[in-house]
Amino acid sequence: MFENSTTTVLPAHGDAEAYLLRSRVLSAAALGLALHHLVFRKGEWHMQAPALFALWALSYPILAAVEVFLGAESTSAGLKNALLIEGGFAASLFTSIAVYRVFFHRLRGFSGPPLAKVSKLWHSVQCVGGQNHLVLERLRQQYGDFVRTGPSEITIFTPEAMVQLDGIGNKNTKPAFYDFLHPNIGIENIRDRPFHDERRRIWTQAFSSKALPAYERMVAEQAVELEKLIASVAERDAYVPFSRWVYWFQFDVMGLFTLSRSFGMMQNEKWHDRIAGLRNAMSVLGIFAPVPWLAQVGFFYLKHVWAVRDWHRFRFWCEDQVKQQIKINDESTCVTSFFIADAIKRDALEADFKVLAGDTITSVVAGSDTVGFTMTCLFWELASNPQHIEMIYEEVKDVDYEDRKTLEQLPHLNACINETLRLHPAVPTGGCRDTPPEGATISGRFIPGNITVCVPRYSVFRSEKCYEQPNSFIPERWYSKPELIKDNRAFMPFAQGRYSCLGKSLALTELRTVTALLVSKYRFEFVQDYKPAQFELGVKDQFTAAPGELPLKFVKRN
């Protein structure tokens, strides 16, 4: 008699290894899925991007070592197994992200480029040429007034949105992009509203009516230096590299305004090393701007490489200037001394150092790039439309260029400035905001909470819905032909509300003073063979706009 028996068949060693490997790959895939839905969908992660990048870079060699330790047949087998596990994790994580963003995200009902729904990297690639303002304008023409330009970003092309974004009673905040100044904190980059309001009160005192006359004298003195530089070239019948010299003028002014000392660029007739580096660094800001996490990775790991190196050098230089100003401890009229005195009064000098350095960076960059660009564009428009040069001349020929109050009342001078600010906004696409957690209705459509909303000034200021002949330079629309303005909400070159430009009065003084001084003494025109149309095509959107070269020939008036 034979007894019944059962036999257990064990899998071969190779099959067992394959089974265990599949289990590890599936576990990694499950981890990727869980991380997306339980972790990365909640809150902001751009400031943790450098650490996450390091963790990801280290994960593969660690996995490979573990695989070899656990008994992989060979080192190459361990490397292969680690690659499969890493691939399972990445495939699951990124597939989950893509599927969610395209089919289940709260913005799925908004139209836009398909790749923009998946990642802002698409937008970053489009900005490589530095012309984000034209990229967004093309999207407006293709998709309309509401365009999904990122996984969690909507770009709106209406004047109502511009008003509502920063208008009275709004609860919007600044988005992740504004952390680019980290670890410094400037007034322009503060995302916490109460802290911003506290710093803004201090800045407002620095721009008080008591301080402005000293700033205006500073502008007038530097305007004379610019005129002398132009005179030296006009006498030789040579051309003036106008955009370059205007930026020298502007940075020299802001050096005095911020630190009580000029950068000396007009005097030395060359770029200051740190300012040249700053401009190189700004050239990549337009590429990094759409992807804040990529910017943080670049700032952290590429500190000694090209434009990132130049940015850190400028940042450290500004910190050194603040330290020097603290040692001097004088009562000069520069804003940094004012901020230092305030910090000392509050016994917060050490605690405020990163803020003091950040405000110094903000003052130099925001005050120079914006006005320098606007002044360059103003003179390009005047050279393109020379009849307006003579109309301004008739207004300023008997006026003292230092007489601010009279210059404020000259209709055509101010109209030309306004029209330039409209056609050539110094911040063409910046100024985005995050909606509050409960969401907001903007321009008639509900936008969910914690969504970045952008309203490009460049497109809105040139909208046919807002202006007659929107792409034409017609200064008269601002005083004698108001019918050419259909919607006056479409003109906020200095923004509004709590985030409006504190330096508006000073900026307009600079534009009026320089224009009045130069037009009263010179006629000017493009140099021979210069093609004016190339100027607009050469404008770069680097958060603040940057012009190309503008060669002008100045001729002394009799």
C-alpha positions in Angstrom: 0.0 0.0 0.0 1.3 3.4 -0.9 0.3 6.4 1.2 -0.8 9.6 -0.5 1.8 12.4 -0.3 2.2 16.0 -1.5 5.3 17.4 -2.9 6.2 21.2 -2.7 8.0 22.4 -5.8 10.4 25.2 -4.9 11.1 27.9 -7.6 14.5 27.8 -9.2 17.0 30.3 -7.7 16.8 32.5 -10.8 13.0 32.7 -10.7 13.1 33.6 -7.0 15.5 36.4 -7.7 13.3 37.7 -10.6 10.3 37.6 -8.3 12.0 39.5 -5.6 13.3 42.1 -8.1 9.7 42.6 -9.5 8.5 43.1 -5.9 11.1 45.8 -5.3 10.3 47.5 -8.6 6.6 47.5 -7.8 7.3 48.7 -4.3 9.3 51.6 -5.8 6.5 52.4 -8.2 4.0 52.4 -5.3 6.3 54.8 -3.4 6.4 57.1 -6.4 2.6 57.1 -6.6 2.3 57.7 -2.9 4.8 60.5 -2.8 3.0 62.4 -5.6 -0.5 62.2 -4.0 0.4 62.3 -0.3 3.4 64.7 -0.3 4.3 66.6 -3.5 0.7 67.8 -4.2 0.6 69.6 -0.8 2.4 72.9 -0.4 5.5 74.3 -2.1 8.6 72.4 -2.8 10.9 74.8 -4.7 13.0 75.7 -1.7 13.6 72.0 -1.0 14.6 71.3 -4.6 18.4 71.4 -4.0 18.0 68.8 -1.2 15.6 66.6 -3.3 18.0 66.8 -6.2 20.9 65.6 -4.0 18.7 62.8 -2.6 17.8 61.7 -6.1 21.4 61.8 -7.3 22.5 59.7 -4.3 19.6 57.2 -4.6 21.0 55.3 -7.5 24.5 54.5 -6.1 22.9 53.7 -2.7 20.4 51.3 -4.4 23.2 49.7 -6.4 25.3 49.1 -3.3 22.3 47.6 -1.5 21.5 45.3 -4.4 25.1 44.0 -4.5 25.1 43.6 -0.7 21.8 41.6 -0.9 23.4 39.1 -3.2 23.2 40.2 -6.8 25.1 37.8 -9.1 27.6 40.5 -10.0 28.2 44.2 -9.7 26.8 44.7 -13.2 23.6 42.9 -12.1 23.4 45.1 -9.0 23.7 48.2 -11.2 21.0 46.8 -13.5 18.6 46.0 -10.7 19.1 49.5 -9.2 18.4 51.0 -12.5 15.1 49.0 -12.8 14.0 50.0 -9.3 14.9 53.7 -9.9 13.1 53.5 -13.3 10.0 52.0 -11.7 9.9 54.8 -9.1 10.5 57.6 -11.7 8.0 56.2 -14.2 5.3 55.9 -11.6 6.0 59.4 -10.1 6.1 61.3 -13.4 3.3 59.4 -15.0 1.1 60.1 -12.0 2.0 63.8 -12.2 1.3 64.0 -15.9 -2.0 62.1 -15.8 -3.2 64.2 -12.8 -2.2 67.5 -14.3 -3.8 66.8 -17.6 -7.0 65.0 -16.6 -7.8 65.7 -12.9 -6.2 69.1 -12.0 -8.5 71.9 -11.0 -7.4 73.9 -14.1 -8.3 71.1 -16.5 -11.1 73.2 -17.9 -8.8 76.0 -19.1 -7.2 75.8 -22.6 -3.5 76.1 -23.3 -0.5 74.4 -24.8 -0.7 70.6 -24.0 2.9 70.5 -22.7 2.3 73.6 -20.5 -0.3 71.6 -18.6 2.3 68.9 -17.7 5.3 71.1 -16.8 6.6 74.7 -16.7 9.8 73.4 -18.2 8.0 73.8 -21.5 7.6 77.5 -20.8 11.2 77.8 -19.7 12.4 76.4 -23.0 10.2 78.9 -24.9 11.9 81.7 -22.9 15.4 80.7 -24.0 15.4 83.5 -26.5 14.5 86.0 -23.8 11.2 87.1 -25.3 8.5 85.8 -23.0 6.4 88.8 -23.7 6.1 87.7 -27.4 5.6 84.0 -26.4 2.6 85.0 -24.2 1.2 87.3 -26.9 1.2 84.4 -29.4 -0.6 82.3 -26.8 -3.2 85.0 -26.4 -3.8 85.1 -30.1 -4.2 81.3 -30.2 -6.2 80.6 -27.1 -7.9 83.8 -26.1 -8.0 85.8 -22.8 -7.5 82.9 -20.4 -4.6 80.6 -21.1 -3.3 77.8 -18.9 0.4 78.5 -19.1 1.5 76.0 -16.4 0.2 73.1 -14.4 -1.0 75.6 -11.7 -0.8 78.8 -13.6 -3.3 80.9 -15.5 -2.4 83.9 -17.7 -5.2 86.4 -18.2 -5.1 89.1 -20.8 -7.8 91.6 -19.6 -7.5 95.0 -17.8 -10.1 93.8 -15.2 -7.7 91.1 -14.1 -4.9 93.7 -13.7 -7.1 95.8 -11.4 -8.4 92.8 -9.4 -5.0 91.2 -8.9 -3.7 94.0 -6.7 -6.9 96.0 -6.2 -8.5 97.0 -2.9 -9.6 94.1 -0.7 -7.7 91.4 -2.7 -6.1 88.5 -0.7 -3.6 87.5 -3.4 0.1 86.9 -2.5 3.4 86.8 -4.3 4.2 83.4 -5.9 7.2 81.1 -5.6 9.3 83.1 -8.2 9.9 85.9 -5.7 12.1 83.6 -3.6 14.9 84.0 -6.1 16.7 86.5 -3.9 17.1 83.9 -1.1 18.8 84.0 1.4 18.4 87.8 1.1 15.0 89.4 1.5 14.2 92.6 -0.3 11.0 94.7 -0.3 10.2 93.4 -3.8 10.6 89.8 -2.8 8.8 89.6 0.5 5.9 87.1 0.2 4.5 87.4 3.7 2.0 90.2 3.6 2.3 91.5 7.2 6.1 91.5 6.9 5.9 93.3 3.5 3.6 95.9 4.9 5.9 96.5 7.8 8.9 97.0 5.5 6.9 99.1 3.1 6.2 101.6 5.9 9.9 102.0 6.4 10.5 102.4 2.7 7.7 105.0 2.4 9.5 107.1 5.0 12.7 106.9 2.9 10.7 108.5 0.0 9.2 111.2 2.1 8.7 114.8 0.8 11.6 115.7 3.1 14.0 113.3 1.4 12.9 113.9 -2.2 14.7 117.2 -2.9 18.1 115.7 -2.1 17.3 112.8 -4.6 16.2 115.3 -7.2 19.4 117.3 -6.9 21.3 114.0 -7.3 19.4 113.3 -10.5 20.0 116.7 -11.9 23.8 116.5 -11.2 24.1 113.1 -12.9 22.0 114.3 -15.8 24.6 117.1 -16.4 27.3 114.4 -16.4 25.4 112.5 -19.1 25.0 115.6 -21.1 28.7 116.3 -20.9 29.4 112.8 -22.1 27.1 113.3 -25.1 28.6 116.7 -25.8 32.1 115.3 -26.1 30.9 112.9 -28.8 28.6 115.4 -30.6 31.5 117.7 -31.1 33.3 115.0 -33.0 30.3 114.2 -35.1 30.4 110.6 -33.8 27.5 108.5 -32.7 26.3 108.0 -29.1 25.7 104.4 -27.8 22.6 105.8 -26.1 21.2 102.7 -24.3 24.6 101.9 -22.8 25.2 105.5 -21.5 21.7 105.7 -20.2 22.2 102.6 -18.1 25.5 104.0 -16.9 23.7 107.2 -15.9 20.9 105.2 -14.2 23.2 102.9 -12.2 25.3 105.9 -11.1 22.2 107.6 -9.9 21.1 104.5 -8.0 24.5 104.0 -6.5 24.3 107.5 -5.0 20.6 106.9 -4.0 21.3 103.5 -2.4 24.9 103.8 -1.0 25.9 107.5 -1.3 28.5 106.7 -3.9 28.3 106.5 -7.6 29.5 103.5 -9.6 31.6 105.9 -11.6 30.6 104.5 -15.0 30.0 107.8 -16.7 33.2 109.2 -15.3 35.3 106.1 -16.3 33.3 105.4 -19.5 33.0 101.7 -18.8 30.9 99.2 -16.9 31.6 98.7 -13.2 32.7 95.0 -12.8 29.8 94.1 -10.5 27.2 95.8 -12.6 28.5 94.1 -15.8 28.2 90.8 -13.9 24.7 91.7 -12.7 23.5 92.3 -16.3 25.0 89.0 -17.3 23.2 87.3 -14.5 19.9 89.0 -15.3 20.1 87.5 -18.8 19.2 84.1 -17.5 16.6 85.2 -15.1 14.0 85.1 -17.9 14.8 81.4 -18.5 14.7 80.4 -14.8 11.7 82.6 -13.9 9.0 80.1 -15.0 10.6 77.2 -13.0 11.5 78.4 -9.5 12.7 75.0 -8.4 15.1 74.9 -11.2 16.4 78.3 -10.3 17.0 77.2 -6.7 18.9 74.1 -7.9 21.0 76.3 -10.2 21.7 78.9 -7.5 22.8 76.1 -5.1 24.9 73.8 -7.3 26.2 76.2 -9.9 27.5 78.9 -7.7 30.8 79.1 -9.5 29.5 78.8 -13.1 28.9 81.7 -15.5 25.9 83.8 -14.8 25.1 82.2 -11.5 28.6 83.0 -10.3 28.0 86.7 -11.4 24.7 86.8 -9.5 26.3 85.6 -6.2 29.3 87.9 -6.7 26.9 90.9 -7.0 24.9 89.6 -4.0 28.0 89.3 -1.8 29.2 92.7 -3.0 26.0 94.3 -1.9 26.3 92.6 1.5 29.8 94.0 1.8 28.5 97.5 0.9 26.0 97.2 3.7 28.7 96.2 6.2 30.8 99.2 5.1 27.8 101.5 5.5 27.2 100.2 9.0 30.8 100.9 9.9 30.6 104.5 8.5 27.3 105.0 10.4 26.8 108.5 9.0 23.7 110.5 8.4 23.8 110.6 4.7 20.6 110.7 2.6 21.1 107.3 1.0 18.3 104.8 1.6 20.6 102.2 3.0 21.8 104.5 5.8 18.1 105.3 6.5 17.3 101.5 6.8 20.4 101.0 9.0 19.4 103.8 11.3 15.9 102.3 11.6 17.3 98.9 12.4 19.6 100.4 15.1 16.6 102.2 16.6 14.8 98.9 16.9 17.9 97.1 18.1 17.5 94.7 15.1 20.7 95.4 13.1 22.0 91.8 13.2 18.5 90.3 12.7 17.8 92.6 9.8 21.1 92.1 8.0 19.8 89.8 5.2 16.9 92.2 4.8 19.2 95.3 4.6 21.3 93.5 1.9 18.2 92.4 0.1 16.8 95.9 0.0 20.2 97.2 -1.3 20.0 94.6 -4.2 16.4 95.6 -4.9 17.1 99.3 -4.9 20.0 99.0 -7.3 18.4 96.5 -9.7 14.7 97.7 -9.7 15.7 101.4 -9.8 18.2 101.1 -12.6 16.9 98.4 -15.0 13.3 99.8 -15.2 14.1 103.5 -15.8 17.1 102.7 -18.0 14.9 100.6 -20.3 12.1 103.2 -20.4 14.4 106.1 -21.2 16.1 104.1 -24.0 12.7 103.3 -25.5 11.5 106.9 -25.1 14.4 108.2 -27.2 13.9 105.3 -29.7 10.3 106.4 -30.1 11.3 110.1 -30.4 14.0 109.3 -33.0 11.4 107.2 -34.9 8.9 110.1 -34.7 11.0 113.3 -34.8 8.1 115.7 -34.9 7.6 114.9 -31.2 11.2 116.0 -30.4 10.3 119.5 -31.7 7.0 119.5 -29.8 8.8 118.7 -26.6 11.4 121.4 -27.4 8.7 124.0 -27.7 7.6 123.1 -24.2 11.0 122.9 -22.5 13.1 125.5 -24.3 12.4 128.2 -21.7 12.1 125.9 -18.7 14.7 125.0 -16.1 15.3 121.3 -16.4 15.6 121.2 -12.6 12.2 122.7 -12.1 10.3 119.5 -11.2 6.9 121.2 -10.7 6.9 122.9 -14.1 8.1 119.7 -15.9 5.2 117.8 -14.3 2.7 120.2 -16.0 4.1 119.9 -19.6 1.5 118.0 -21.5 3.4 116.7 -24.5 6.5 115.7 -22.5 4.5 113.7 -20.1 2.3 112.3 -22.8 5.4 111.0 -24.6 6.6 109.4 -21.3 3.2 107.8 -20.7 3.0 106.5 -24.3 6.4 104.9 -23.9 5.4 103.3 -20.6 2.4 101.9 -22.4 4.1 100.5 -25.5 7.3 99.4 -23.6 6.5 98.3 -20.1 9.7 97.8 -18.1 8.2 94.7 -16.5 6.5 93.2 -19.6 5.1 89.9 -18.0 6.1 89.9 -14.3 4.0 90.8 -11.3 2.2 87.4 -11.0 0.1 86.6 -7.9 -1.1 83.5 -6.1 -4.8 83.3 -5.4 -5.9 82.8 -1.7 -6.8 79.3 -0.6 -10.5 79.8 -1.1 -9.9 81.0 -4.7 -11.0 84.2 -6.4 -13.2 85.4 -9.2 -11.0 87.3 -11.7 -12.3 88.9 -14.9 -15.6 87.0 -14.5 -14.1 83.5 -14.1 -13.5 81.6 -10.9 -9.8 80.7 -10.3 -9.2 78.0 -7.7 -7.1 78.6 -4.6 -3.3 78.6 -4.6 -3.1 79.1 -8.4 -0.6 81.5 -9.9 -2.2 84.2 -12.0 -0.3 86.4 -14.5 -1.5 89.4 -16.4 1.2 90.5 -18.9 1.3 94.3 -19.2 2.9 94.1 -22.7 -0.2 92.4 -24.1 -2.9 94.3 -22.1 -1.3 97.7 -22.8 -1.4 96.9 -26.6 -4.9 95.4 -26.7 -7.3 96.6 -29.4 -10.0 96.3 -26.8 -8.3 99.0 -24.7 -6.7 101.4 -27.3 -7.3 102.7 -30.8 -4.3 102.0 -33.0 -2.7 100.2 -30.0 0.7 99.6 -31.6 1.2 103.2 -32.7 3.1 105.9 -30.8 0.4 108.6 -30.3 1.2 110.7 -27.2 -1.8 112.9 -27.9 -4.1 110.2 -26.6 -3.0 111.2 -23.1 -4.3 114.8 -23.3 -5.9 116.1 -26.5 -7.3 112.9 -28.0 -8.7 110.9 -25.1 -11.1 109.1 -27.4 -8.1 106.9 -28.4 -8.2 105.3 -25.0 -11.1 102.8 -24.7 -10.3 101.5 -21.3 -8.1 103.5 -19.0 -7.7 100.5 -16.6 -5.2 99.2 -19.1 -2.4 101.4 -17.9 -0.7 100.6 -14.7 3.1 100.8 -15.4 3.9 101.3 -11.8 1.3 98.7 -10.5 -1.1 99.5 -7.7 -2.0 98.8 -4.1 0.4 97.4 -1.6 2.8 96.3 -4.3 2.9 99.5 -6.3 6.3 101.1 -7.1 7.5 103.2 -4.3 10.0 104.9 -6.6 7.4 106.2 -9.1 8.0 109.9 -8.3 11.7 109.5 -8.6 11.5 107.5 -11.8 9.3 110.1 -13.5 11.6 112.9 -12.3 14.6 111.1 -13.9 12.7 110.7 -17.2 11.5 114.3 -17.3 14.8 115.8 -16.3 17.0 113.9 -18.8 14.5 114.4 -21.6 14.1 118.1 -21.0 17.8 118.7 -20.7 18.8 116.8 -23.8 16.0 117.9 -26.0 16.6 121.5 -25.1 20.2 121.3 -26.2 20.2 118.7 -29.1 18.4 117.3 -32.0 19.0 113.6 -32.5 18.4 110.9 -35.0 19.3 107.3 -35.8 22.8 106.8 -37.3 23.0 105.9 -41.0 22.2 102.3 -41.8 20.5 101.7 -38.5 17.3 99.7 -38.9 14.8 101.0 -36.2 12.6 97.9 -36.5 15.4 95.8 -35.1 15.2 97.6 -31.8 11.8 96.1 -30.7 12.9 92.6 -31.9 16.0 92.9 -29.7 14.2 93.6 -26.5 14.7 90.9 -23.9 12.2 90.0 -21.1 14.3 89.1 -18.1 11.6 89.9 -15.6 12.7 93.5 -16.1 13.1 94.3 -19.8 16.5 94.9 -21.5 17.0 96.8 -24.7 19.5 96.2 -27.4 22.0 98.9 -28.6 20.6 102.3 -29.7 23.1 104.3 -31.7 22.0 107.9 -32.0 23.6 111.0 -33.6 23.2 114.1 -31.5 23.5 117.6 -33.1 23.8 120.7 -30.9 21.1 123.2 -31.3 22.1 126.7 -32.3 
